[in-house]
Amino acid sequence: MRKLLGKTAIAALTLAFATEAMATEWNVSLWGKRRAFTENTEKLAELVAEKTNGEFTLNISYGGLSKNRENLDGISIGAFEMAQFCAGYHRDKNPTITVLELPFLGVETLEQERELSMALYEQPAVKEDLARWNATLLMPSPMPQYNLVGLGDAPRTLEDFAGLSVRATGGIGAAMEAVGAVPTSMSATEVRQSLDSGVITAAAFAPHAHMSFGTIENAKWWTTNLNPGTVNCPVVVNTDALEGLSDEHREVLLSSVDEALDYYVDNYTNNTMNAWGPALDERGIERISYDADALAAFRDKVAGPAAEAWIADMSARGLPAQELYDFATAKLAELKGE
């Protein structure tokens, strides 16, 4: 009997060790706090845990693992297995995907942004670019067109932007510079303090970020339809970690991306955007809109020169810039049914 119990205990212990060995935990580096922008990753974590009965978990950290501008570096050395970042934070580290941050590219919906990003992420030059950081692009964090909130006198004409100090990254920064504003690149978590202290007088964000980072708390105005562009913020995984997953866990992770993005888009459209108007009204923020002629003049002044400068810059670095730009614009036209 004692011998039988001994064998039973050993078998149970062996099973426990085997189960523990099968369990996989990944650390995920985000920043700020949970918000519409991170719901793709939150939903992915939920799906992965559910589909594997808790054997594969994504442990999400908001700022506890890395600074947002250093997430790609952390991925490269395996400090964590998954992270989110924005291309405009460090365009030299991920030049190929900055094509999607060009001003007035013409993206109109979150679905278009989603499909365009996923298609670009599959391009060989883009994969090679991110492979330098041992990173595999997993999914985008689609965002609507950026607009500005600000303090002081509102820019009621394009001429009024001259000298305006504004937080704007990537192509949006280039657009602001083209109309005489002074763009400043800083991480999202620094913006509220910079506004309150007078370092900047306006900030370009998508609606969720204006709410999440408090830029509307003391703001006086918001541009409703300037729509200069958006930023591309992918979620990436450490390539070695992805390849090290069991076939089952890798399939669960990759097959859950579309479902996570469906949830993200639905949540942004039906929750975040529905909360945006009331948030402005509660704070008495004035809406500034520009007429069609002013917007056309803005696009004409910015879009073509920005694209030409990007192609020249990236080509000089040895990247297939014209091909990437042509792919992006053709794909967008296809998605829009043009």
Phi, psi and chi 1 to 4 in degrees:
 res  aa     phi    psi   chi1   chi2   chi3   chi4
   1 MET       -  -45.6 -175.1   67.7  173.0      -
   2 ARG   -62.3  -39.5 -177.9  178.1  -61.3  172.5
   3 LYS   -64.6  -39.0 -173.4  174.9 -178.1 -179.2
   4 LEU   -65.6  -43.7  180.0   59.7      -      -
   5 LEU   -62.2  -37.6  -74.2  173.5      -      -
   6 GLY   -62.2  -43.0      -      -      -      -
   7 LYS   -67.5  -38.1  -71.2 -178.6  178.1  179.5
   8 THR   -64.2  -42.7  -58.5      -      -      -
   9 ALA   -64.8  -41.1      -      -      -      -
  10 ILE   -64.1  -41.4  -69.1  172.5      -      -
  11 ALA   -63.2  -42.2      -      -      -      -
  12 ALA   -64.9  -41.2      -      -      -      -
  13 LEU   -65.7  -40.1 -170.4   60.2      -      -
  14 THR   -62.3  -42.0  -58.9      -      -      -
  15 LEU   -63.9  -40.1  178.7   60.9      -      -
  16 ALA   -63.6  -43.4      -      -      -      -
  17 PHE   -64.3  -39.5  -81.6  130.1      -      -
  18 ALA   -64.8  -42.0      -      -      -      -
  19 THR   -63.9  -42.3  -58.1      -      -      -
  20 GLU   -63.9  -38.2 -176.5  177.7   -9.2      -
  21 ALA   -66.3  -31.0      -      -      -      -
  22 MET   -74.5  -26.2  -71.4  171.6   58.5      -
  23 ALA   -67.6  139.4      -      -      -      -
  24 THR  -127.7  130.0  -59.7      -      -      -
  25 GLU  -122.2  127.9  -70.0 -170.0   20.4      -
  26 TRP  -112.4  142.1  -86.6   16.2      -      -
  27 ASN   -96.6  138.4  -70.1  -41.6      -      -
  28 VAL  -124.4  124.2 -176.3      -      -      -
  29 SER  -101.5  111.8 -177.7      -      -      -
  30 LEU  -118.6 -169.9  -53.2 -177.8      -      -
  31 TRP  -148.0  171.5   67.6   89.9      -      -
  32 GLY    71.9 -124.3      -      -      -      -
  33 LYS  -142.6  170.5   60.8 -176.9  179.8 -179.9
  34 ARG   -61.9  131.5 -177.1  171.1 -179.9  172.7
  35 ARG  -158.7 -179.3   56.0 -158.8 -173.3  -78.7
  36 ALA   -55.1  -35.8      -      -      -      -
  37 PHE   -64.1  -24.1  176.0   69.0      -      -
  38 THR  -106.5    3.9   63.2      -      -      -
  39 GLU   -68.3  -23.0  -76.1  -56.7  -58.1      -
  40 ASN   -64.7  -42.2   51.7  -11.9      -      -
  41 THR   -72.9  -40.4  -51.0      -      -      -
  42 GLU   -61.0  -43.9  -68.5  -79.7   -1.6      -
  43 LYS   -67.5  -38.4 -173.8   62.8  175.7 -179.8
  44 LEU   -61.2  -43.2 -173.3   65.7      -      -
  45 ALA   -61.3  -41.8      -      -      -      -
  46 GLU   -63.0  -44.9  176.9 -173.1  -43.5      -
  47 LEU   -66.6  -43.7  -68.2  168.3      -      -
  48 VAL   -62.7  -45.3  165.3      -      -      -
  49 ALA   -63.7  -41.4      -      -      -      -
  50 GLU   -66.1  -44.5  178.9 -177.1  -60.4      -
  51 LYS   -74.0  -20.2  -67.3  178.1 -179.3  179.8
  52 THR  -108.8   12.1   62.4      -      -      -
  53 ASN    54.4   38.4  -64.7  -44.6      -      -
  54 GLY    80.7    5.7      -      -      -      -
  55 GLU   -78.1  -20.4  -69.5  179.2    0.1      -
  56 PHE  -129.1  116.9 -176.1   13.5      -      -
  57 THR  -126.6  145.6   55.0      -      -      -
  58 LEU  -109.8  112.5  -54.4  179.4      -      -
  59 ASN   -91.3  104.5  -61.0  -36.2      -      -
  60 ILE   -87.4  130.1  -63.6  173.9      -      -
  61 SER  -121.2  131.3  171.3      -      -      -
  62 TYR   -99.5   89.6  -73.7   92.0      -      -
  63 GLY    86.8   -2.0      -      -      -      -
  64 GLY   -85.4  -12.4      -      -      -      -
  65 LEU  -107.8  -31.5  -62.7  172.7      -      -
  66 SER  -166.8  161.5  174.3      -      -      -
  67 LYS   -77.3  151.2  -64.8  179.6  179.3  178.9
  68 ASN   -59.7  -35.3   49.0    9.0      -      -
  69 ARG   -75.6   -5.6  -69.5  176.9 -179.7  -92.7
  70 GLU  -114.9    8.6  -62.9  172.1    1.8      -
  71 ASN   -63.7  -38.5  -88.4  -16.5      -      -
  72 LEU   -67.5  -35.9 -168.4   53.0      -      -
  73 ASP   -64.0  -42.1  -58.0   83.5      -      -
  74 GLY   -62.5  -38.7      -      -      -      -
  75 ILE   -62.1  -41.5  -75.8  -71.0      -      -
  76 SER   -62.1  -32.5   71.5      -      -      -
  77 ILE  -101.2    3.8   61.7  173.5      -      -
  78 GLY    74.9   24.3      -      -      -      -
  79 ALA   -65.9  -26.6      -      -      -      -
  80 PHE  -154.0  165.8   32.5   81.9      -      -
  81 GLU   -95.8  -20.2  -70.6   79.1   18.0      -
  82 MET  -144.9  147.3 -176.3 -177.4  -66.6      -
  83 ALA  -159.9  161.1      -      -      -      -
  84 GLN  -116.1  143.5 -171.2  176.9   38.7      -
  85 PHE  -152.6  169.5   66.9   86.9      -      -
  86 CYS  -116.0  132.3  -67.4      -      -      -
  87 ALA   -56.3  -38.7      -      -      -      -
  88 GLY   -68.2  -14.3      -      -      -      -
  89 TYR   -67.2  -31.1  -79.3  173.7      -      -
  90 HIS  -155.1   72.2   38.2   55.6      -      -
  91 ARG   -61.0  -25.7   60.3 -164.1  -51.3  -93.1
  92 ASP   -71.6  -22.0  -71.3  -21.5      -      -
  93 LYS   -82.9  -23.4  -66.6 -180.0 -178.4  178.6
  94 ASN  -143.5   57.8   41.7 -117.1      -      -
  95 PRO   -60.9  -32.9   22.3  -34.4      -      -
  96 THR   -64.3  -38.4   55.3      -      -      -
  97 ILE   -82.1   -6.1   58.8  175.5      -      -
  98 THR   -71.4   -7.9   60.7      -      -      -
  99 VAL   -60.1  -29.4   66.1      -      -      -
 100 LEU   -81.0   -2.8  -62.7 -175.5      -      -
 101 GLU  -103.3    6.6  -64.3 -167.1  -22.4      -
 102 LEU   -63.7  140.1  -75.0  171.5      -      -
 103 PRO   -67.4  144.6   23.3  -32.9      -      -
 104 PHE    54.6   41.5  -62.2  110.1      -      -
 105 LEU   -66.2  -30.8 -164.4   59.7      -      -
 106 GLY   110.0    6.8      -      -      -      -
 107 VAL   -67.4  132.2  177.6      -      -      -
 108 GLU  -112.2  -24.6  -62.9  171.3  -14.1      -
 109 THR  -135.0  162.4   68.4      -      -      -
 110 LEU   -63.7  -35.8  -67.6 -177.6      -      -
 111 GLU   -65.2  -40.4  -81.6  -66.6   -5.8      -
 112 GLN   -63.8  -42.6  -71.2  174.3    8.1      -
 113 GLU   -61.4  -41.2 -177.6   73.7   17.7      -
 114 ARG   -62.7  -52.5  167.0 -172.7  176.0  173.1
 115 GLU   -67.7  -39.0  -63.6  -60.0  -32.4      -
 116 LEU   -63.9  -43.8  178.6   58.6      -      -
 117 SER   -62.8  -48.0  -65.1      -      -      -
 118 MET   -61.3  -37.4  -69.3  -64.9  -81.1      -
 119 ALA   -67.8  -43.3      -      -      -      -
 120 LEU   -65.2  -38.0 -175.0   78.3      -      -
 121 TYR   -60.7  -20.1  -67.0  172.1      -      -
 122 GLU   -88.3   -6.5  -72.1  -60.8  -44.9      -
 123 GLN   -70.5  135.8  -66.7  -57.2  -65.0      -
 124 PRO   -53.5  -41.2  -27.9   36.2      -      -
 125 ALA   -65.1  -34.7      -      -      -      -
 126 VAL   -70.8  -43.7  175.9      -      -      -
 127 LYS   -60.8  -41.7  -70.7 -174.9  174.2 -178.0
 128 GLU   -65.3  -38.7 -176.1  178.1  -14.4      -
 129 ASP   -59.5  -50.1 -174.8   13.6      -      -
 130 LEU   -75.3  -23.0  -87.1  -65.0      -      -
 131 ALA   -63.6  -22.4      -      -      -      -
 132 ARG   -61.1  -21.7  -63.9  179.6  -60.5  130.0
 133 TRP  -108.2   16.3  -56.9   93.4      -      -
 134 ASN    55.4   36.9 -161.7   23.4      -      -
 135 ALA  -118.5  141.0      -      -      -      -
 136 THR  -116.3  126.2  -63.9      -      -      -
 137 LEU   -70.5  127.3  -71.0  154.4      -      -
 138 LEU  -102.4  -49.9 -171.3   65.3      -      -
 139 MET  -165.3  156.6   61.3  179.7  171.3      -
 140 PRO   -85.6  173.3   33.2  -35.5      -      -
 141 SER  -121.4   81.0  -52.2      -      -      -
 142 PRO   -59.6  135.2  -17.9   31.2      -      -
 143 MET  -132.3  151.4  -74.6 -175.7  -74.4      -
 144 PRO   -73.4  178.7   28.4  -35.5      -      -
 145 GLN   -59.7  140.6  -67.5  -70.6  -63.1      -
 146 TYR   -76.8  151.6  -87.2   35.3      -      -
 147 ASN  -142.6  170.1  -88.1  -73.6      -      -
 148 LEU  -105.0  141.8  -81.9   62.1      -      -
 149 VAL  -115.4  151.6  -60.6      -      -      -
 150 GLY  -159.4  175.2      -      -      -      -
 151 LEU  -109.5  165.1  -53.0  172.6      -      -
 152 GLY    72.3 -153.8      -      -      -      -
 153 ASP   -70.4  132.9  -65.2  -25.8      -      -
 154 ALA   -76.9  143.2      -      -      -      -
 155 PRO   -77.9   98.1   28.2  -32.2      -      -
 156 ARG   -86.5  -14.4  -60.9 -178.2 -175.3  -79.6
 157 THR  -132.6  165.1   66.7      -      -      -
 158 LEU   -63.5  -30.5  -66.2 -173.0      -      -
 159 GLU   -64.8  -27.5  -70.7   73.3   21.3      -
 160 ASP   -70.2  -12.4  -69.5  -18.6      -      -
 161 PHE   -75.9  -14.5  -80.7   90.7      -      -
 162 ALA   -57.2  122.7      -      -      -      -
 163 GLY    83.2   -3.7      -      -      -      -
 164 LEU   -69.0  124.8 -177.4   72.0      -      -
 165 SER   -87.5  113.9  178.1      -      -      -
 166 VAL  -133.4  136.8   55.8      -      -      -
 167 ARG   -75.2  113.8 -176.2  -88.6 -174.8 -174.9
 168 ALA  -154.3  128.5      -      -      -      -
 169 THR  -108.9  164.7   62.3      -      -      -
 170 GLY    56.3 -138.4      -      -      -      -
 171 GLY   -65.3  -28.2      -      -      -      -
 172 ILE   -66.5  -37.2  -59.8  169.7      -      -
 173 GLY   -62.4  -40.0      -      -      -      -
 174 ALA   -64.5  -38.9      -      -      -      -
 175 ALA   -64.1  -43.0      -      -      -      -
 176 MET   -64.6  -40.0  -69.4  -67.5   98.0      -
 177 GLU   -64.4  -34.4 -169.4  170.3   19.3      -
 178 ALA   -66.1  -24.3      -      -      -      -
 179 VAL  -104.1   16.9  -69.3      -      -      -
 180 GLY    92.4   -0.1      -      -      -      -
 181 ALA   -75.0  168.7      -      -      -      -
 182 VAL  -114.4   95.2 -177.8      -      -      -
 183 PRO   -76.1  142.9   27.7  -33.3      -      -
 184 THR  -128.8  131.1  -60.8      -      -      -
 185 SER   -95.9  123.5  177.9      -      -      -
 186 MET  -150.7  157.3   62.5 -178.6   67.2      -
 187 SER   -69.3  157.2   65.7      -      -      -
 188 ALA   -57.9  -35.5      -      -      -      -
 189 THR   -70.9  -13.2   52.1      -      -      -
 190 GLU   -94.5  -10.9  -60.0  173.7  -69.9      -
 191 VAL   -69.2  -46.7  175.9      -      -      -
 192 ARG   -57.4  -46.9  170.9   68.1 -173.0  -80.0
 193 GLN   -63.7  -38.3 -178.4  178.5   -4.8      -
 194 SER   -66.2  -35.7  -64.3      -      -      -
 195 LEU   -67.6  -48.2  -89.1  174.6      -      -
 196 ASP   -64.6  -31.0  -69.6  -12.1      -      -
 197 SER   -90.3   -6.6   64.4      -      -      -
 198 GLY    87.4    7.4      -      -      -      -
 199 VAL   -64.1  -37.9  172.8      -      -      -
 200 ILE  -129.1  161.9   56.6  174.7      -      -
 201 THR  -116.8   -3.7   53.2      -      -      -
 202 ALA  -153.7  160.5      -      -      -      -
 203 ALA  -143.1  138.5      -      -      -      -
 204 ALA  -101.4  120.7      -      -      -      -
 205 PHE  -148.0  166.3  -89.6  143.7      -      -
 206 ALA   -80.3  160.0      -      -      -      -
 207 PRO   -52.9  -42.2  -32.3   39.5      -      -
 208 HIS   -60.8  -37.4   78.3  -86.3      -      -
 209 ALA   -74.4  -35.7      -      -      -      -
 210 HIS   -58.5  -38.8  -79.5  -53.6      -      -
 211 MET   -75.8  -45.2  -68.5 -172.1  -75.2      -
 212 SER   -67.0  -38.2  -65.4      -      -      -
 213 PHE   -98.5    8.0  -66.6  106.7      -      -
 214 GLY    75.0   17.1      -      -      -      -
 215 THR   -70.1  -18.2   55.0      -      -      -
 216 ILE   -88.4   -5.8   57.8  174.1      -      -
 217 GLU   -63.0  -38.1  -64.0  -51.5  -39.6      -
 218 ASN  -117.8    8.4  -63.7  -41.3      -      -
 219 ALA   -70.7  154.3      -      -      -      -
 220 LYS  -110.1  -25.0  -58.0  -59.8 -178.3 -174.9
 221 TRP  -149.3  160.6   50.6  -93.7      -      -
 222 TRP  -144.0  135.5  171.4   62.9      -      -
 223 THR   -86.0  119.4   62.2      -      -      -
 224 THR   -77.6  -32.2   66.6      -      -      -
 225 ASN  -139.7   21.6   64.4  -20.7      -      -
 226 LEU   -62.9  -45.3 -162.9   61.4      -      -
 227 ASN    47.7   55.8  -61.3  -17.4      -      -
 228 PRO   -75.9  -13.8   29.0  -36.2      -      -
 229 GLY   150.5 -167.1      -      -      -      -
 230 THR  -145.9 -178.8 -171.5      -      -      -
 231 VAL  -114.2  155.5  -62.6      -      -      -
 232 ASN  -106.8  118.3 -165.3  -98.4      -      -
 233 CYS  -125.6   90.9  -59.7      -      -      -
 234 PRO   -81.9  161.7   27.0  -29.6      -      -
 235 VAL  -103.0  127.3  175.2      -      -      -
 236 VAL  -121.8  159.9  -65.7      -      -      -
 237 VAL  -125.0  152.8  -64.0      -      -      -
 238 ASN   -67.2  123.5  174.6  -82.9      -      -
 239 THR   -61.0  -40.7  -58.2      -      -      -
 240 ASP   -63.2  -40.3  -68.3  -22.5      -      -
 241 ALA   -65.7  -39.7      -      -      -      -
 242 LEU   -63.6  -44.8 -179.1   63.4      -      -
 243 GLU   -69.7  -23.7  -66.5  174.8   -9.9      -
 244 GLY   -82.0   -9.1      -      -      -      -
 245 LEU   -68.5  153.9  -72.1  174.5      -      -
 246 SER   -64.8  157.8   67.5      -      -      -
 247 ASP   -57.1  -39.0  -68.8  -16.7      -      -
 248 GLU   -64.6  -47.8  177.3 -170.4   -2.8      -
 249 HIS   -68.1  -36.8  -72.9  175.7      -      -
 250 ARG   -64.5  -41.3 -170.0 -177.1  -49.0  108.0
 251 GLU   -64.4  -41.4  172.6   59.9   24.3      -
 252 VAL   -61.7  -45.5  165.5      -      -      -
 253 LEU   -61.4  -53.5  177.1   69.9      -      -
 254 LEU   -68.4  -36.9  -61.6  179.2      -      -
 255 SER   -75.4  -10.9   66.3      -      -      -
 256 SER   -92.8   -6.8  -62.7      -      -      -
 257 VAL   -62.4  -47.5  166.5      -      -      -
 258 ASP   -61.8  -40.9  -79.7  -17.3      -      -
 259 GLU   -65.1  -39.8 -169.1  173.7  -11.4      -
 260 ALA   -64.6  -39.4      -      -      -      -
 261 LEU   -71.4  -35.7  -74.6  171.7      -      -
 262 ASP   -57.9  -45.9  -72.8  -16.2      -      -
 263 TYR   -63.6  -43.6  176.3   82.7      -      -
 264 TYR   -58.4  -51.6  174.3  100.4      -      -
 265 VAL   -62.5  -43.8  171.1      -      -      -
 266 ASP   -62.2  -43.3  179.4   73.2      -      -
 267 ASN   -65.3  -42.8  177.7   68.3      -      -
 268 TYR   -65.5  -43.4 -153.5  113.7      -      -
 269 THR   -68.7  -45.6  -57.7      -      -      -
 270 ASN   -97.7  -13.8  -64.6  -49.1      -      -
 271 ASN  -113.8  -58.1  -68.2  -35.2      -      -
 272 THR   -61.7  -50.1  -58.9      -      -      -
 273 MET   -67.7  -30.9  -65.6  -49.0  -63.5      -
 274 ASN   -69.9  -24.5  -75.1  -16.7      -      -
 275 ALA   -86.8  -16.2      -      -      -      -
 276 TRP   -67.8  -50.6  177.8 -123.6      -      -
 277 GLY   -57.4  -51.3      -      -      -      -
 278 PRO   -59.3  -34.7  -28.8   36.8      -      -
 279 ALA   -63.6  -38.9      -      -      -      -
 280 LEU   -68.2  -43.2  -64.9  174.8      -      -
 281 ASP   -63.7  -41.6  -67.2  -20.6      -      -
 282 GLU   -60.3  -29.8  -71.4  168.2    9.9      -
 283 ARG  -101.4    3.1  -66.4  161.7  178.1   81.3
 284 GLY    65.3   32.7      -      -      -      -
 285 ILE   -81.2  127.4  -65.3  174.0      -      -
 286 GLU   -75.1  136.9 -178.3 -176.8    4.8      -
 287 ARG   -93.1  125.7  -69.2  165.3  165.3   83.0
 288 ILE  -109.6  120.7  -54.7  -62.6      -      -
 289 SER  -119.1  148.9  -61.7      -      -      -
 290 TYR  -113.7  145.7  -57.1   93.1      -      -
 291 ASP   -76.8  168.7   62.7   31.8      -      -
 292 ALA   -60.6  -37.6      -      -      -      -
 293 ASP   -65.5  -41.5  -70.7  -17.9      -      -
 294 ALA   -65.2  -41.6      -      -      -      -
 295 LEU   -67.7  -39.1  -66.7  174.8      -      -
 296 ALA   -64.0  -39.5      -      -      -      -
 297 ALA   -64.7  -39.0      -      -      -      -
 298 PHE   -62.5  -49.0 -168.4   18.3      -      -
 299 ARG   -61.0  -44.7  -75.8 -168.0  -64.7  -88.9
 300 ASP   -62.2  -36.5  -69.1  -16.2      -      -
 301 LYS   -75.1  -27.8 -170.7  171.2 -174.1  177.6
 302 VAL  -107.1  -49.3  173.9      -      -      -
 303 ALA   -59.7  -55.7      -      -      -      -
 304 GLY   -61.3  -53.0      -      -      -      -
 305 PRO   -58.7  -37.2  -27.3   36.7      -      -
 306 ALA   -66.2  -42.5      -      -      -      -
 307 ALA   -64.7  -43.4      -      -      -      -
 308 GLU   -62.9  -41.9  -69.5  172.2    7.5      -
 309 ALA   -65.8  -39.9      -      -      -      -
 310 TRP   -64.5  -44.6 -175.4   88.1      -      -
 311 ILE   -63.2  -42.8  -68.7  168.4      -      -
 312 ALA   -64.7  -44.3      -      -      -      -
 313 ASP   -63.0  -49.5 -178.8   20.2      -      -
 314 MET   -71.2  -33.2  -63.0  -56.5  162.9      -
 315 SER   -64.5  -38.0  -64.0      -      -      -
 316 ALA   -64.3  -22.8      -      -      -      -
 317 ARG   -87.8    1.2  -57.4 -176.1 -169.1 -163.0
 318 GLY    87.6   14.0      -      -      -      -
 319 LEU   -94.5  150.2  -65.7  171.6      -      -
 320 PRO   -77.8   65.3   30.8  -35.7      -      -
 321 ALA   -63.5  -46.3      -      -      -      -
 322 GLN   -61.1  -40.4 -173.2   68.0   57.9      -
 323 GLU   -64.8  -40.7  -70.1   86.7  -18.1      -
 324 LEU   -66.5  -42.5  -71.7  171.1      -      -
 325 TYR   -64.7  -44.6  177.8   76.2      -      -
 326 ASP   -63.2  -39.4  -69.7  -15.2      -      -
 327 PHE   -63.1  -46.9  173.6   82.8      -      -
 328 ALA   -63.0  -45.8      -      -      -      -
 329 THR   -70.6  -35.8   52.6      -      -      -
 330 ALA   -68.7  -42.3      -      -      -      -
 331 LYS   -63.5  -41.4 -177.0   64.5  179.2 -179.8
 332 LEU   -63.8  -42.2 -179.9   57.1      -      -
 333 ALA   -60.6  -39.4      -      -      -      -
 334 GLU   -63.7  -43.9  174.4 -169.4  -38.2      -
 335 LEU   -66.2  -30.3  -68.2  170.5      -      -
 336 LYS   -87.5   -4.1  -65.1  165.7   71.2  172.0
 337 GLY    72.8   27.7      -      -      -      -
 338 GLU   -86.1      -  -63.1  176.8  -10.2      -
